[in-house]
Amino acid sequence: MNTEKQGPILKNRLSSATTLLALLAGTTSINAFSVSKLNHRGNGISSLRRNEPTLSMVLEKPRTEDLVSIEDELSQAITADGFNNIIGTDGISINQPNERYKAISLQAVDKVAERHPQLIPHLYDVKLAGLVFPFKASPYYVDELIDWECEDVRKDPFYRLVFPTLDMLSDKHRFMLEEAHAKEDPANLLKVVAAIREDLNPHPAGQKTLNAPKNDKLTGVQHKYSETVLVFPAAAQTCHAYCTYCFRWAQFIGDDGLRFAQEANSLFEYLSEHEEVSDILMTGGDPMVMKTKSLAQYLEPLCDPNFLPHIKNLRIGTRSLSFWPQRFTTDKDADEVIDLLRRVREEGGRHIAIMSHLSHKRELSTDKVKAAINRIQKEAFATIRSQSPVMRGINDDAQVWAEKWRTEVNMGIIPYYMFMARDTGAQKYFDVPLVKAQKLYSDALRNCSGLIRTARGPSMSCTPGKVEVTGVEEIMGQKAFILRFLQCRDEGWIGRPFFAKYDPKAVWFDDLEPLEGMQLPWDEQGLPRAVPPTIF
């Protein structure tokens, strides 16, 4: 380890941790701290000048002469590693790739509580859990989707979707975090937070080890299935808000080693060498946080039908319809992004699919989202497909899914996927057993028309591929899950049903066991076994 480099970084982390302890100690915002002591270093990371405050000094109320303009002092700062989701300015995240909206950071939840007093009893819970899990929300989401008038706001699905809680941690991790916080030792707090995060499996399903091409230029490309390449644009390394259950949460905690980031040119070089690829799936973060001029670096070449003609479909994974539908309507460059999408479709002859993360009917209820959907469909000529995981306390109810799917079809949105909670982060807090999810899926479909039965699931996006639970039946006298691959690292398995012992507690593919005399189609590492000969 290079101690010369680590010294200032550790110093910055300790300073940030001290500030965080102060944040947790009260309900003041960052401009109640002695921010005049912040100094911009050449590397862009803020640190404290000489005579850095002790913890007790930080907890004291500042003198008036110590306060400075947030804009003057922090406009160029980049938050310390590991806490980019916490240090903010007046609710505006200083790491935003653009300024189309004002993100609510963890530091700004006190201001949310001023508008919505129902949050006040839960501030400590949110702030302490927010040291481990990234937090960000949008004013649109907080003010228009959360039901602040319900009897217990913690049970509102939209509150649960963005506000972290200590209940998301195991008893062991919760004790570790609360103990470290109580000791008021910033260095130890950082170590404990890092240890907890590492225990939460930050990169599931071989994202870093199995999916990425062995090419130093392709730091933000995954090629798990032959026909589809995932790309993580360099300017899309954040979202308008963060889901508490996000399986890519590790990308938002300030550790560059856990991020994916891809520039356009090297992506196109790779695609030119792989004519088997027909689909580009842009993901992140969220590609729709990018300004149109940044998005155009990836999309403008696709307006030429002679450029990479084997690329037929462009998918954009986004939650902007839920978190910031204004991206398509009133943002300064909303017209430009609609026109860019239209040109890829009309001039480039590519199919455009907005892969929208929609968990609940309520997300489709506001005038703002209806206007955004209307523009995407009628001006950009893009298709919207919906997908979501089934999550306990958010949408683990057949009626919720049936109402969501009916509303989507009525609005011209195609139901696409029901996913299972991935084996990362707060999975144990949100997971739904496979058997319950399959029953929920079947019950929802029974009450819907055939137009809705495009939805597939419940599906596990796991190491070997996308595994769908199609039902529970008795096989050779044994109760068993019937499963199939919707996608697989080995395409030979697609369309081949297989079986696993029935387990009412199973929530993920590695909980499954083979029926007597059979094998599961993956080995101990989760990689597909050789495909057996067909019987026809």
Helices and strands as residue ranges (DSSP letters): H 3-25, G 30-32, G 35-37, E 38-40, E 46-48, H 55-59, G 64-66, H 70-74, G 106-108, H 109-115, G 117-122, H 123-129, H 139-144, G 153-155, H 157-162, G 166-168, H 171-182, H 186-199, G 204-206, E 221-225, E 228-231, G 249-252, G 256-258, H 264-272, E 279-282, G 287-289, H 292-299, G 300-303, E 313-318, H 320-323, G 325-328, H 334-346, E 351-357, G 361-364, H 367-378, E 383-389, H 398-410, E 414-419, H 427-430, H 434-446, G 450-452, E 456-461, E 465-475, E 478-488, G 491-493, E 498-501, G 509-511
